[in-house]
Amino acid sequence: MDTEKEIQSKKSPRPLIYDWSPESVAAWVSEQGWPSYVGKQLQEWLGRGVTNVDEMTNIAKQRRQILAAAFNFNPFDEIKVLRSSEDNTVRMTLRLYDNNTIEAVGMVYQNRLSVCISTQAGCRMGCLFCASTQAGFARNLTHGEMLQQVYAVGRQYEQPVTHVVLMGIGEPFANYNEVIRLLKTLNDPRYLNLSQRRLTVSTCGLVPMMIKFAR
């Protein structure tokens, strides 16, 4: 089972807003004394995966400044992009606020755009055929860090994301709670609205978690 310590090894200066549920974001907006429509506007922008409050053009500048002071909208300090000239595959190396690096990949096939994301920084499973385990395990990724990988890859293409595969760095079922949250968000009409059959979870075989997931 995951723990808070495993999920986030040290706190970033501001909470990542994508780690908050829509209900928690709406409650925060209400606590500021802002009209409820501002919460709806904010949620619409979060559903698009924005990483800069300046993109939220229908929210007043003063409120955007308050949002920027209260929350982090981008979990990545640096993003490196490699694109194949043969098939338009994109490989992204993303550096997190604590200097851990993860990878995400975008793959196009006909009218499909599949995004493969990481669920952990490093991996402790020890599979001999996998390079991800060689550097050891650092920590689990948060819901927001996984979600923003999908958006980051999606921004590299001119077509919508149609499939998400959890097959990057890490063992998804070793980060069970955050992965389940992510799957629900990807299925949520307020976000990517992907059907469950377009979401794939790869595992090296954590049987108790597989049984729990199947239920």
N, C-alpha and C positions, 0 to 999 in steps of 0.2 A: 504494500500500500504506500502511496506517496504521502509525504509530509510537507508542511509549509517550508521547512528548511531545504528540502530537496527541490521544491518548485522554484524557489528564489533564494539564491545563496546570499545575496545582500540586497537591500532595498535601493532602488533608484530614487533620486531626489523627489520626484513626483510620481504618483501612481499612474500606470498605463491605463488610459480610459477604456481600452478594449478588453481589459480584465474585468471591467464592471458590467453587470447585467443591465439591460435596458431599464429595468425597474429601479435599479440603484441610481442610474444616471438621472432618471426622471425625478427621483426623490431628492437628489442633490440640487437639481434645477429649482425645485420647489423651495428648498431651504434657502436659496439665494433670494427668494421673493420674486422670481421671474414668472411671467405668464406661462401657462401650460403649453402654449403654441411654440415657445422657444425650445421646450423639451422635444417636441415633435420635429422641429427643424433640425435640432442637433442630432436626433436619432437618424434622420434621413441622411445626414452627412456621414455619420458613423457607418451606416449601411453601405456607403460607397467606399469606405476604407480610407478617408482623408487622413493625411499625416501633418497637415499644417492648418491652423485655424484661419489663416487668411483666405483659404479656399471657401470658407463658409460665408459667402457674400450676402446672404439674407439675414444674418445675425449681426446685430449692432457691434461696431468696433470695440466699444467699451466692454461689452460682454465677451467678445472674443479674447480680449486681453485678460480678463478674469479667468476664462477657460484655460488659456495658455499658462497662466501662473499656477493653476490648480492641478493640471493634468499633463502628462506626457502623451503625445499622439503618435509618436514614432519610436518603436523599440530598438531601431537599428542605428548605430552610430556611423556605420559605413556599409555600402553595398557595392560589390564588384560583380559585373555582368559579363559573361562570355556567351556569345551567340554563334551557333553553327551556321555557316553559309550554305550548307547542303540541305538541311531540313528545318531550319528556323528554330531548332531546339535552343533553349536558354538555360544556362546554369548560373545560379546566383550564389555568391558567398556573402553572408550577412554577419557583420560584427555587432554583437549585443553590447549594452551599456557596461557590462562587467568584463568586456574583452573576450568572452567566449565567442566562437564562430560556429555557424551552422550553414547548411546548404539547402537550397530549394531549386527545383527544376521545372521548366515548362516544356511540354511536348505537344506538337500540333499533328493531328491526323485528320485529313479531310476537313470536316466542319467542327471537329472536337478540339478543345484545349484542356489537356490534363495537367494538373499541377501536383507535383510530388513534394511533400514538405517533411521537415524534421520535427521530431517530438521531444528530443532531448539534446542537450549539449554534451556530446560524448555518449558512450554506451558502456555498460558494465556486463553485457551478455557474453563477451569473449568468443564470438564466432570467428573461427580461424580464417574464413574466406572473406571477411568484412574488414575494410580499412578503418571504419568508424570506431572500432573498439580499441585500436592501438594506442590512442592518446589517453584512454581511460575515461571515466565518467565525471562530468562536472556537476550538472544539475538537470532537473526537469525543466522544460519550457512551460510558460504560462499559457493559458487560453489565448490571451491577446497576442503573444509572440508567435504562436502558431497561426492564428487568423491573419496576422499582418504579412506572413510569408505568402499566403494565397493572393492577397491584394498586390503585394510587391511584384510577384511574377505576372499577374494579370495586367499590370500597367505596361508591361513590355510588349503587349499584343494589341491588335485592333479588333479583337473578338472576345466575347465573354468567356469566362471560365465555365467549363461544362462538367468537369470531373475533378475530384481531389483524391489523392492517394497518399496515405500515411506510410511512406516507405523510405524516408530519408534517414538521417542520422537518428539513432535511438530506437528503443523498443516501446512502441505505443502503449502496450498494456502494462508497462512499468510506470507509466504516467497516467493511470486509468482515469482518475476523476477529471483532470483537465482535458483529456482526449474526449471523454463523453460530452463535456460542456461544448467543446469545439464542434463535434458532430451535430449537436442540436442547433448551434448557431449557424452552421453552414446550411442546415435544412430550414432555417427560419426565413420567412418571406421578408423580414426587415433587413436581411443581409443578402446572401447569395441565392437563397431559395433553391438549393440543389436537392433533388430527390435522394432518398436513402440509397437507392440502387446505384447512384453515381458517386458514392463515397466508399472508399476501400481502405481497410485497415490491415496492414501486413504485420505478422508476428513470427517470432522464432519459436513460439510454442509455450507460452505461459498458460498452462492448462486451467488453473483455477480462474484466471481472468477471462479466458476464452469461454468457459462455462457461464460465468457471470454475465458476460457480454451477450451471449446467445439468449439468455433469459430476458 
